[in-house]
Each structure stands twice: as C-alpha cells, then as structure tokens.
Amino acid sequence: MTRTPRLYVVPESVSLGKDDAEEEALEGEIVDLDEEDGKGPAGVLDVVYSVVDSPAARLLAEHGGYVVTGVVVVAGRAWERRTGGRYERMLRAAEAMGDHAAALDWEEKAAEWRRDRHQRRMDLIEIPGRVITAAPKAGLVTVGGLGAVGVLLAVARQDVTQVVTPFVAVAEVTEFTVVVVTLLWLPVALVAPLVVLLALWGIGLRHENRDEARWVGTAGDVDMDVQIDETTIARALEALRIPQITAYLKDGLPLQYITTARRDGRGTHAVLRLPAGVTADRIARRRADLASGLYRLAKEVWPSTGGEAGVLDLWVADKGALEEGAGPYPLLDEGLVDVFKGVPFGRTLRGDPTVAPLIGRNTIVGGIPGQGKSSAARVIMAGAALDPTAELRIWVPDSNYDFESFRPRCARYVMGAEDERIEEILVDLRELHAEVQDRGQLLVQCQEPEVTRTVADKVPGLHPLVCLLEEAHVALNHREHGDEISWLVVEIVKLGRKRGIHFIVSTQAPTSTSMPRDVTRNCSNGIAFAVGDHVANDALLGQGAYRGGHRATDLIPGTDKGTALVKGFSGERSEMVQAYFLSVAKDHDQVTPLVDRALTELRRRNRQVPGTDRARPAIEERDLLADLDEVLGAERVRLADVPALLRDLAPHWAPYRTLNGTALRERLEDEGVPTTNAGNVRRLDPGQLRKAIADRSTADLDEQ
C-alpha cells in the first residue's frame, strides 16, 4: 500500500524507542518517515508524534509545570519555617560576605528562634492535659451561664418555661450549622482542590518569571535572544557545574554584583564577586560553556579578571552584534591622516572607534597564523600612507602579496625570502640605523627633545618615518645575517621613537628564541591575536600580562579571527578590539585606491614620495685580512686585543661588534693564517698575516 510521506518535528527530549543511530538522526530535526517501513502515519509512532507535538499537550505540560513549581516552592517555604532555614541561610550569606557583625546577629536570632520553637512544642504537649482538666469546669460554667440566662428570662416574662429557652436556642443554632455544613460540604470539597491548584499555579508562574516553560518548547518556539541580567548570568554560572558556585546558589545566597548588568555599547556589562574558591580565570577558560548558558556565540561573551582574582568582569554582546566585525575602513572613500594623531585601527567590542598611536612609540603585532596579524599591520600602514609627510619602508622576508600594493608609496620595499633579499633588508636597516643617529644630531641642533608635528614640518630630515618588518622572525633568525639584523632592530626600536621613527615588528613567533627581548620590551604598542601560550602572550602584551588576566590565549583561533587584545592604544591596560580589514585581492583591492589617493595628494603638493630622493646604499663588503693588515704594525699582538682594533676601524660593521679572540682565530685558520700559543696566550704574527695575503694574491693571478 502506498502512503503519502509526512513531516514531523521531534522535540529533543522525546525518545522514540528506536536504536541509537536512528534516534540521533531524529532528535531536533525534521524527518521524512519511510513509506514502507510500517511505522508511517498509520502506525503507533504517528500517534506519539501527534500527541507530543499537539498544542493542547504542550499547554498542559507547561501549566502543569507551573503547578509542580508551586508545590516545590510552598513545600520549601514550609520546610524553611519548620527548620528555621532562613536564619541559617542568612548566617552563611553574612559569613560569605565577611560581615562578622551581621553573622553574629543572625546567629543570635537563630538561637532565639530555636528557643521559641522548643517552647511551642512543650506547650503542644501540655495542651491535652489542660483540656481534660478544664473541660468539666468549662461545661459547668457554660450550663450555669445558660441556666442563669433562662432564669432571668423566666422572671422577666413571668413564664417558668423560659428557663430552657437558652438551651433550645443553642440546640437550634447547632442544628442550623449542621444543615449548612451538610449542604456546603460537597461544593467546597469539589472547589477547594481547584482553588489550591490555582494558588499553586500562580506561585509557580511568579517563581518561574518567564514567558514559557522552555523545557516543553521547540527550537522554533523559544526566543533564544534572552535578556542578559543578573538572573540570566547566575543561571549561566550555575550551568557550569562548578561545585562552589552550585553549593552557593543552592543555599539561596545572592551573588554580589559590584556593577549590576547594564547597557554598554553593543552589549551588556556586569562585574560580580564569585563565591570563595572560584577565580575569574577559571570562568574565562570556559568561555564557550558560559556562552551556551547565555544563548550566545563564544565570540560574543568576554569574561575577564576584575580588580581581584575572584572578581569576574563580564561583557556580553547583543546577539549578532559582532558579526559585522569592525565595519568598513573609515577612510575608504576620502580623507587624509596626520600620523602624529594616530591612524584608524578598528572598533572595541563595545563599538567605539580605536586609533593606533604611532609617533613616539613602536608596535609589535603577532598571533597564530591566519588570525589577522598581517591584516592589522596593513591597516596601520594604510593610515600612514595617507599622511603626505610620512615616509614608508616595508620589508617582507617572505614571498607573499600582502603588501605589494604599497610598493609605489614606499621609499624602501623588499619582498622575498632569498638570501639576496635578506641582504637588501640588512642594507636598509644599516641605513635606517645611521639615520637614527643623524636625526639625533638634528634634534640636538634644534634644541628639541623629540620630534613633534611642528618640528617635523620645520626641519628637513625629521619628517615622520613608518617602517614595517613583516614576518620579522624570518629575518631575525637568518643563518648569516640574523645576528646583525637583530642588533640593528634592537637599536632602532630603542632610539628611534623620539626621533620620529615608528617601527612595526610583525611576527607569528614572538618567543625569546625567535625575537630579541629588547625588541618586545621597547614596543609600547602591543597587538595580540590568538596565541598559543603565556610566553607569546607576555611578549606581545608585556611582562606579567598573562598573570594579570590580560590573555590573548582566551581568543579562539578561527572563531575570533580579526579580534585582538591590544595594549598602549588607550588608558586601559588592555582592551579587546576588532581590527578593520582591507582586502588586497585582485578582484577586490581596497589598498590600491588608498595609495592612489595618497600619490594624487603628493602630486597636488608638487612633492615626490618621501624618501625616494635618496638612492639605496650599496651593499658594503669588508676584507678581514685587509683590515687586519691596516690595523696591525710589525710586532706580534695578543689575539684577544685585535677585535677592538677592528671595531675602531669599522664601528658600524656588525660582524666586528660581536667578534672575540676565539672567533677570530677560527676565521684566521679558515683563511690559512696561523697563530702562535706562547705561555697559553694566543698571538698573531703580522708577518704571517701578510704572507697569507701575498699567497692569496698570487693564487688570484694564477686563476686569471
């Protein structure tokens, strides 16, 4: 028999008695029942579906839940009155708050309540005896009273039969009462349970304080965008099943809110003190779990440590508010920049625009690959490009297209990982290091402590200079030139910031083995995308940042792409920022129009690209043997004294700066120059040196 398939919504809480695989496939989904499996619309399963999904059944379950809640609430209140639980609860709350005076007060009240309860119980025990003792006396008094009233009536009416009138009246009232009770008993017996149920329903409804019993609602019926308030936060914390929080809330103790939940930009902000034994860091590590309890995505919930380890600073975004990211770059269509005032960078999670300060600072940006590190550096360089007075220099010791659009705007641009490209970077850094010294002399002549906008506009050679070393770890760890490049970068970041030079170090490996500590220590701007450990975190955000609760490790790779924890951008120790994004894709190039606008402005001012009036210096080469021939006389010298002579001859030549006697002996042996060892002191004979030079010259002539 052919039957028409039907679709059913299966609530997740319903088990259909099928095997696990089928049940998992059905839960919470729309399924199409097989026409031929015997369990279609005509089967028992169809009835189960229809009943479970019927509005009447769901309505009954919902309001039945309110009644059950009312029973629980009333029973709890009764039990609390019976056991004095309120006093114990308030006593524990006072102890948890550290209010010893209040704790002693509640302890005294609890003791007084226990004494009163004992007295009441003793009184109840004595009541039967008192009743038995007093009953005969009460009966005699009642009969005597009624008799006295009857006598008075008889005297007043001069009728002896009036003596029994009070007794007859009491009998008639008793008879009337019995009749009324008999007539009303059945209606009262029928209505009373309904009244009780209605009262319990009302108590349960008020206690739940929600539009609908969510446990009987389908996903389509429940409004998942719940209001974030103190109650919602408490429930989300309770759902984490942390023992201290569970016990604290089970005792009915209120969470202490230092800042109650209130609107803050694109979301809600609250600061609360956690129960003893629970740190905010413990909550932050379970951000995704907390987000599920708040009906939010993980990237929409940001728990952090407040002023103390046990203070939770929580910001929750409005549902979907962070999907747009930072929004479009504000200078896409028009506008220029003054780098002395900073460049556009992004928006805080609360929605406030963020500016990256440049002059007088250095920047380090890093994170796990693919999280936005290069994009953030590109945004900063785009802002600098829109300042017509700024000179740009970009070095990329890798083969990628991230910064190729900036080439026309740069005075120095190198891209590639080959040894020749690394050597070009080295030459450019030597040039920059020399310029740092020249700028220092200019400031001395101008009697100025640092470069300002006024000084930059007035003194040639002190214009702002913004440099980027992308994938810095590649150049810094080059097998041949890495040591000198590292030394140059350290010197530049130490001395260049007051001289109008902003240096950006971008790396995916901000560790002590791949990045000199003096570089990370001298970068006052830190931009940390998702990182793998506390070492990388502190390298980007400063020593002790991780311990202080400023943790880019909490960022989730992929989920929080484009979001970074930054320092140095504002008065805050750190803040979470969504960086602007500028595409360089061929079919959606947003950087080239910005560069074209900058070049157009330079032409309008009749100026060339800053820095292009100087040719790149030639690659310097030095001959060790020729330099030794120049600095040595005719007498033998201690080998340990020779490196100092070489440094005096060529103070800017990096290989000589780290040269010592042992390293020099090894290099001389490679060149065929012997050394002597007299009295355990290595010495160099200039005669042997010059003989080796002559032999080398003869060999070169023979080759020619």
C-alpha positions in Angstrom: 0.0 0.0 0.0 1.3 3.4 -1.0 1.1 6.2 1.6 1.9 9.8 1.3 5.0 10.7 3.4 4.5 13.3 6.2 7.0 15.6 8.1 7.2 15.8 11.9 9.1 17.9 14.3 10.6 15.7 17.1 11.4 17.5 20.3 14.9 16.6 21.6 13.5 15.4 25.0 11.4 12.6 23.4 12.9 9.1 23.0 11.1 7.1 20.3 12.4 3.7 21.4 14.4 3.3 18.2 18.1 2.4 18.0 20.7 5.0 18.9 21.7 5.9 15.4 18.1 6.5 14.3 17.3 8.4 17.5 20.3 10.7 17.0 19.2 11.4 13.4 15.7 12.3 14.5 16.4 14.4 17.6 15.5 18.0 16.9 15.3 17.6 13.2 12.6 17.4 10.5 12.5 13.8 9.2 10.6 12.1 6.5 9.2 8.8 7.6 9.7 5.8 5.3 6.5 5.0 3.4 7.1 1.2 3.5 8.6 0.6 7.0 5.3 0.0 8.7 5.8 3.0 11.1 4.4 5.7 8.9 1.4 7.9 9.6 -0.9 5.0 10.2 1.3 3.5 12.9 1.7 4.0 16.6 4.7 6.3 16.1 2.4 8.7 14.2 0.2 8.9 17.3 3.2 9.6 19.5 4.3 12.3 17.2 0.9 13.9 17.0 0.3 13.8 20.7 3.7 15.2 21.7 3.5 18.0 19.2 -0.1 19.0 19.8 -0.7 22.5 21.2 -3.0 21.1 23.9 -0.4 18.6 25.2 2.3 21.3 25.3 -0.1 23.8 27.0 -1.0 21.2 29.6 2.6 20.3 30.2 3.6 24.0 30.5 1.0 25.0 33.1 1.3 21.6 34.9 4.9 22.6 35.3 3.9 25.8 37.0 1.8 23.8 39.5 4.7 21.5 40.2 6.9 24.5 40.7 4.3 26.0 43.1 4.2 22.8 45.1 8.0 22.8 45.4 8.1 26.5 46.4 5.3 26.0 49.1 7.0 22.9 50.4 10.3 24.7 50.6 8.8 27.6 52.4 7.0 25.3 54.8 10.2 23.3 55.4 12.1 26.5 55.9 9.6 27.8 58.5 9.7 24.4 60.2 13.5 24.2 60.3 14.5 27.8 60.6 16.4 27.6 57.3 16.1 31.3 56.6 18.3 32.1 59.6 20.9 29.6 58.6 20.9 30.8 55.0 21.3 34.5 56.0 24.0 33.5 58.5 26.0 31.8 55.7 25.5 34.7 53.4 26.8 37.1 56.0 29.9 34.9 56.6 30.4 34.7 52.8 30.3 38.5 52.6 32.8 38.8 55.5 30.2 40.7 57.6 31.0 39.3 61.0 28.6 41.7 62.9 25.7 40.6 60.7 26.7 36.9 61.1 26.7 37.2 64.9 23.3 39.0 64.8 21.8 36.2 62.6 23.3 33.5 64.8 21.6 35.1 67.9 18.3 35.3 66.0 18.6 31.6 65.0 19.2 30.7 68.7 16.2 32.7 69.8 14.0 31.0 67.2 15.2 27.6 68.3 14.3 28.5 71.9 10.8 29.7 70.8 10.3 26.6 68.8 11.1 24.4 71.8 8.7 26.3 73.9 5.9 25.9 71.4 6.5 22.2 71.2 6.3 21.9 75.0 3.1 23.9 75.0 1.6 21.5 72.4 2.5 18.5 74.6 0.7 20.1 77.6 -2.5 21.1 75.7 -4.3 17.7 76.0 -3.9 17.6 79.8 -5.0 21.2 80.1 -8.1 20.4 78.0 -9.0 17.4 80.1 -8.6 19.3 83.3 -10.5 22.4 82.1 -13.4 20.6 80.2 -15.6 19.8 83.3 -15.2 23.3 84.7 -15.9 24.8 81.2 -19.0 22.6 81.0 -20.4 23.6 84.4 -19.7 27.3 83.6 -21.5 27.0 80.3 -24.5 25.2 81.7 -24.6 27.5 84.7 -24.4 30.6 82.4 -27.2 29.3 80.1 -29.3 28.4 83.2 -28.8 31.9 84.7 -29.9 33.5 81.5 -33.0 31.2 81.4 -33.9 32.2 85.0 -33.6 35.9 84.1 -35.9 35.4 81.1 -38.4 33.5 83.2 -38.5 36.2 85.8 -38.7 39.0 83.2 -41.6 37.3 81.2 -43.2 35.7 84.3 -43.1 32.3 82.5 -41.3 29.4 84.1 -40.8 27.7 80.7 -38.4 30.4 79.6 -35.8 28.8 81.8 -35.0 26.3 78.9 -35.1 28.9 76.2 -31.2 29.5 76.1 -30.7 25.7 75.8 -33.2 25.5 73.0 -31.6 28.4 71.2 -28.1 26.7 71.4 -29.6 23.5 70.1 -31.3 25.3 67.1 -28.0 27.1 66.2 -26.2 23.7 66.3 -28.8 22.1 64.1 -28.6 25.0 61.6 -24.9 24.8 61.5 -25.0 21.1 60.8 -27.5 21.7 58.0 -25.4 24.4 56.4 -22.2 22.3 56.6 -24.0 19.3 55.2 -25.3 21.4 52.2 -21.9 23.1 51.5 -19.6 20.2 52.1 -19.8 18.7 48.6 -19.3 22.1 46.7 -16.5 23.1 49.0 -14.9 19.6 48.6 -15.1 20.0 44.8 -13.9 23.6 44.6 -11.2 23.5 47.2 -8.7 21.4 45.2 -9.2 23.8 42.2 -8.5 26.8 44.4 -5.4 25.1 45.8 -4.3 24.3 42.2 -4.9 27.8 41.1 -2.9 29.2 44.0 -0.1 26.8 43.4 -0.2 27.7 39.6 0.1 31.4 40.5 3.0 30.8 42.9 4.8 28.7 40.2 4.2 31.3 37.5 5.6 34.1 39.6 8.6 31.9 40.6 9.5 31.0 37.0 9.1 34.6 35.8 9.3 33.6 32.2 7.1 33.7 29.2 7.0 29.9 28.7 8.3 26.7 30.2 11.3 26.3 28.0 11.6 22.6 28.5 8.4 21.9 26.6 9.1 24.4 23.8 10.6 23.5 20.4 13.5 25.5 19.0 11.2 27.5 16.8 9.0 28.5 19.7 11.7 29.7 22.1 13.2 33.2 21.8 16.9 32.4 22.2 17.8 36.1 22.4 17.3 36.2 26.2 17.7 39.4 28.1 21.1 39.5 29.9 20.5 40.4 33.5 21.6 39.2 36.9 19.3 36.2 36.9 20.5 35.1 33.4 24.1 35.4 34.4 23.6 33.5 37.7 21.9 30.6 35.8 24.7 30.5 33.2 27.3 30.3 36.0 25.3 27.6 37.7 25.2 25.6 34.5 29.0 25.4 34.5 28.6 22.9 37.4 31.5 24.3 39.4 30.9 22.9 42.9 31.5 26.1 44.8 29.0 28.0 42.7 26.5 25.2 42.7 26.6 25.0 46.5 26.5 28.7 46.9 23.3 29.2 44.8 21.7 26.1 46.2 21.8 27.7 49.6 19.9 30.6 48.2 22.8 33.0 48.6 22.7 36.0 46.3 25.7 36.8 44.0 27.3 40.1 44.9 27.3 42.5 41.9 29.8 45.2 42.1 28.4 46.6 38.9 24.9 45.4 38.0 24.1 44.3 34.5 23.7 47.5 32.3 23.9 48.5 28.7 27.4 49.1 27.4 27.8 49.9 23.8 26.8 46.8 21.7 26.1 44.7 24.7 25.7 44.3 28.5 28.4 44.7 31.1 28.5 43.4 34.7 31.1 43.0 37.4 30.4 40.4 40.2 32.2 38.7 43.0 32.4 35.0 42.7 31.9 32.5 45.6 35.0 31.8 47.6 37.4 29.4 45.9 36.4 30.3 42.3 38.6 32.6 40.2 37.6 34.7 37.3 40.3 33.0 35.3 38.5 29.7 35.8 35.4 31.1 34.3 37.3 32.7 31.4 38.8 29.4 30.5 35.3 28.0 30.0 34.1 30.9 27.8 32.4 28.7 25.3 30.4 26.9 28.1 29.4 30.2 29.6 28.3 31.5 26.2 26.0 28.5 25.8 24.3 29.3 29.0 23.8 32.9 27.8 22.5 31.8 24.4 25.4 33.5 22.7 28.3 32.5 20.4 31.7 32.2 22.2 33.0 35.3 20.5 30.0 37.3 21.9 31.0 36.6 25.6 34.1 38.1 27.1 34.8 37.1 30.8 38.0 38.5 32.3 39.5 39.1 35.7 38.5 42.3 37.5 40.3 44.1 40.3 40.8 40.8 42.2 41.2 37.2 41.3 37.7 36.4 42.4 36.0 39.3 40.6 34.5 38.5 37.2 34.3 41.3 34.7 31.8 40.1 32.1 30.8 41.8 28.8 28.1 40.1 26.7 27.4 41.3 23.2 23.9 41.7 21.8 23.1 38.6 19.7 24.7 39.0 16.3 26.2 42.5 17.1 29.8 41.4 16.4 29.0 39.6 13.1 29.8 42.7 11.1 33.3 43.0 12.7 34.8 46.4 12.9 32.8 47.6 9.9 34.2 49.3 6.8 37.5 51.2 7.0 36.5 54.8 7.7 38.8 56.3 5.0 37.9 54.1 2.1 36.3 56.9 0.0 38.0 60.1 1.3 40.2 61.7 3.9 43.9 62.0 4.9 45.7 61.3 8.1 48.1 63.0 10.5 50.3 60.2 11.9 51.1 62.4 14.9 47.4 62.0 15.9 47.3 58.2 15.2 45.7 56.1 12.4 42.4 54.3 12.3 42.7 50.7 13.6 39.3 49.2 14.5 36.5 49.2 17.0 36.3 47.9 20.5 33.8 45.2 21.2 31.5 47.9 22.7 31.6 49.6 19.3 33.9 52.6 20.0 36.4 53.6 17.2 40.0 52.9 18.1 43.1 54.8 16.9 46.6 53.3 16.9 49.1 55.9 18.2 52.4 55.9 16.2 54.9 58.7 16.7 56.8 58.3 20.0 56.0 54.6 20.0 56.9 51.2 18.4 54.5 48.4 17.7 54.7 44.6 17.9 51.9 42.6 16.4 51.6 38.8 16.4 49.5 35.7 16.7 48.8 32.3 15.3 48.8 32.3 11.5 45.6 33.2 9.8 44.1 35.3 12.6 44.7 38.8 11.2 48.3 39.7 12.1 49.3 40.9 8.6 45.9 42.5 8.0 46.4 44.6 11.2 49.8 45.7 10.0 48.3 46.6 6.6 45.7 48.8 8.2 48.4 50.7 10.1 50.5 51.2 7.0 47.4 52.3 5.0 46.8 55.0 7.6 50.5 56.1 7.4 50.3 56.2 3.6 47.5 58.8 3.8 49.8 61.2 5.6 51.6 63.1 2.7 54.5 63.9 5.0 55.2 60.3 6.1 57.9 58.1 4.6 57.1 54.4 4.4 59.6 51.5 4.4 58.3 47.9 4.2 60.4 44.7 4.4 58.8 41.3 3.8 61.3 38.4 4.1 58.8 36.1 2.5 57.1 35.6 -0.8 53.6 36.9 -0.3 51.3 39.6 -1.8 50.1 41.2 1.4 51.9 44.5 1.0 52.6 44.6 -2.7 50.0 47.4 -3.3 52.2 49.7 -1.1 55.2 49.5 -3.4 54.6 52.8 -5.2 54.2 54.7 -1.9 57.4 53.2 -0.3 60.9 54.7 -0.2 62.2 51.2 0.5 60.4 48.0 -0.3 61.8 44.4 -0.2 59.8 41.2 -0.7 61.3 37.7 -0.8 63.0 35.1 1.3 66.1 34.6 -0.8 69.5 35.4 0.6 69.8 38.3 -1.7 66.6 39.8 -0.4 67.7 39.3 3.2 70.9 41.1 2.4 68.9 44.0 0.9 66.9 44.2 4.2 70.2 44.2 6.1 71.5 47.2 4.0 68.3 49.1 4.5 68.4 48.5 8.2 72.0 49.7 8.3 70.9 52.9 6.5 68.0 53.3 9.0 70.3 52.9 11.9 72.6 55.6 10.6 69.6 57.8 10.0 68.6 57.3 13.7 72.0 58.8 14.7 71.7 61.7 12.1 68.2 62.6 13.4 69.6 62.7 17.0 72.2 65.2 15.9 69.4 67.3 14.2 67.4 67.3 17.4 70.5 68.5 19.3 71.0 71.3 16.8 67.3 72.3 17.0 67.4 72.0 20.8 64.3 69.8 20.8 63.9 66.7 22.9 61.7 64.8 20.4 60.1 65.1 17.0 56.6 66.8 17.0 54.4 67.9 14.1 55.8 71.4 14.4 59.4 70.2 14.4 58.8 67.7 11.5 57.3 70.5 9.3 60.1 72.9 10.1 63.2 70.8 10.0 64.1 68.8 6.8 65.2 65.3 7.7 62.8 65.0 10.7 59.7 64.0 8.8 57.7 61.0 10.2 59.1 57.6 9.2 57.0 54.5 9.5 58.7 51.1 9.0 57.3 47.6 8.9 59.3 44.4 9.2 56.8 41.7 8.3 57.4 38.1 9.3 60.2 39.5 11.4 61.3 36.1 12.8 62.5 35.0 9.3 65.0 37.9 9.0 66.0 37.9 12.7 66.9 34.2 12.6 68.7 34.2 9.2 71.7 31.9 9.4 74.1 34.5 8.0 72.7 37.9 8.7 70.3 37.2 11.6 72.6 38.4 14.3 73.3 41.8 12.7 69.6 42.3 11.8 68.7 41.6 15.4 71.2 44.1 16.7 70.0 46.8 14.3 66.3 46.3 15.1 67.0 46.5 18.8 69.0 49.7 18.4 66.3 51.2 16.2 63.4 50.5 18.5 65.4 51.7 21.5 66.4 55.1 19.9 64.1 55.8 17.0 60.8 56.5 18.7 61.7 60.0 19.9 63.2 60.8 16.6 60.0 60.5 14.5 60.5 56.8 13.6 57.8 54.3 14.2 58.9 50.7 13.8 56.4 47.8 13.5 57.5 44.3 14.1 55.1 41.7 12.8 55.6 38.0 13.7 53.8 34.7 14.3 56.6 33.6 16.7 57.0 36.2 19.5 59.2 34.0 21.7 62.5 34.6 23.3 64.3 32.3 20.9 63.0 34.0 17.8 62.5 37.6 18.9 65.1 39.6 21.0 63.6 40.5 24.3 64.8 44.1 23.9 62.5 44.4 20.9 59.4 43.3 22.8 60.4 45.4 25.8 60.6 48.6 23.7 57.3 48.2 21.8 54.8 50.2 23.8 52.0 49.2 21.4 51.1 45.5 21.5 48.6 43.8 19.3 48.0 40.2 20.2 45.7 38.0 18.1 45.1 34.4 19.3 48.3 33.0 20.7 49.3 29.5 21.9 50.8 30.1 25.3 51.6 32.6 28.0 55.1 33.2 26.7 53.8 34.6 23.4 51.1 36.5 25.3 53.5 38.3 27.5 55.9 39.0 24.6 53.1 40.9 22.9 51.3 42.5 25.8 54.1 43.0 28.3 55.7 41.0 31.2 53.0 39.9 33.7 50.1 40.4 31.3 49.0 36.8 31.4 49.2 36.7 35.2 47.2 39.9 35.4 44.3 38.5 33.4 45.2 40.1 30.0 45.1 37.0 27.9 45.1 36.6 24.2 45.2 32.9 24.9 41.5 33.2 25.5 40.9 34.1 21.9 39.7 31.1 19.8 41.6 30.5 16.5 39.1 30.9 13.6 36.2 31.9 15.8 37.9 35.2 16.9 39.7 35.9 13.6 40.3 39.7 13.3 39.9 40.2 17.0 42.9 41.2 19.1 43.8 42.1 22.6 45.8 45.4 22.4 47.8 47.5 24.8 49.0 51.1 24.5 46.1 52.4 22.5 44.2 53.9 25.4 44.4 54.4 29.1 43.4 50.8 29.7 46.0 48.1 30.5 44.5 46.2 27.6 41.3 46.1 25.6 39.7 43.8 23.0 39.5 45.3 19.5 38.1 44.2 16.2 40.6 45.4 13.6 39.4 46.9 10.3 40.1 44.7 7.2 41.5 46.0 3.9 41.5 43.5 1.1 44.3 43.2 -1.4 42.7 40.5 -3.5 42.8 41.2 -7.3 39.0 41.4 -7.7 38.5 43.4 -4.5 41.6 45.6 -4.0 40.9 48.2 -1.3 44.5 49.3 -0.7 45.5 50.5 -4.2 42.8 53.2 -4.3 44.1 54.5 -0.9 47.7 54.5 -2.3 46.5 56.3 -5.4 44.8 58.9 -3.3 48.0 59.5 -1.4 50.0 59.8 -4.6 47.5 62.2 -6.0 47.8 64.4 -2.9 51.6 64.4 -3.2 51.4 65.5 -6.9 48.9 68.2 -5.9 51.5 69.5 -3.4 54.3 69.2 -6.1 56.2 66.7 -3.9 57.7 63.3 -4.6 57.2 60.3 -2.5 59.1 61.0 0.8 62.4 59.3 0.9 62.7 58.5 -2.8 65.2 61.3 -3.3 68.0 59.1 -1.7 69.4 56.0 -3.5 69.7 52.8 -1.6 73.3 52.4 -0.3 75.4 49.9 -2.0 76.0 46.6 -0.1 79.1 47.1 2.0 81.8 44.5 1.8 84.9 44.2 4.0 88.0 42.1 3.7 89.1 40.8 7.1 92.7 40.2 6.1 93.0 43.7 4.5 91.5 45.3 7.7 94.0 43.4 9.9 96.9 44.5 7.6 95.7 48.1 8.2 95.4 48.0 12.0 98.5 45.8 12.8 102.1 47.0 13.0 105.2 44.9 12.8 105.1 43.4 16.3 103.2 40.3 17.4 99.9 41.2 19.3 97.7 39.3 21.6 94.8 37.8 19.6 92.3 38.9 22.2 93.3 42.6 21.6 92.7 42.5 17.9 88.9 42.6 17.7 88.9 46.0 19.5 91.2 47.4 16.8 88.8 46.1 14.1 85.9 47.8 15.8 87.7 51.1 15.9 88.4 50.8 12.2 84.8 49.9 11.2 82.4 50.7 14.1 79.3 50.1 12.1 80.3 46.8 10.7 78.1 44.3 12.6 80.4 41.2 12.3 83.1 43.1 14.2 80.8 44.2 17.0 80.5 40.6 18.4 83.9 39.3 17.4 86.2 37.9 20.1 89.6 36.2 20.1 88.3 32.7 19.7 86.1 33.5 16.8 88.9 35.5 15.2 91.3 32.5 15.5 88.7 30.3 13.7 88.3 32.7 10.9 92.1 33.2 10.5 92.5 29.4 10.3 89.9 29.3 7.5 91.9 31.9 5.7 95.2 30.0 6.2 96.7 32.4 8.7 98.4 30.6 11.7 98.5 31.9 15.2 101.0 31.0 18.0 100.5 29.9 21.6 103.2 31.1 23.9 102.6 30.8 27.6 99.0 29.8 26.9 98.4 33.2 25.3 97.3 33.3 21.6 99.2 35.8 19.5 99.1 36.9 15.9 102.3 37.5 13.9 101.7 40.3 11.3 104.4 38.7 9.1 102.4 35.5 8.8 99.3 37.6 8.0 101.0 39.5 5.2 102.5 36.3 3.8 98.9 34.8 3.6 97.7 38.0 1.8 100.6 37.7 -0.7 99.9 34.0 -1.3 96.2 34.8 -1.9 97.0 37.5 -4.4 99.4 35.1 -6.2 96.7 32.5 -6.4 94.2 35.0 -7.8 96.6 36.0 -10.5 97.2 32.3 -11.4 93.5 31.8 -11.7 93.2 34.8 -14.1 
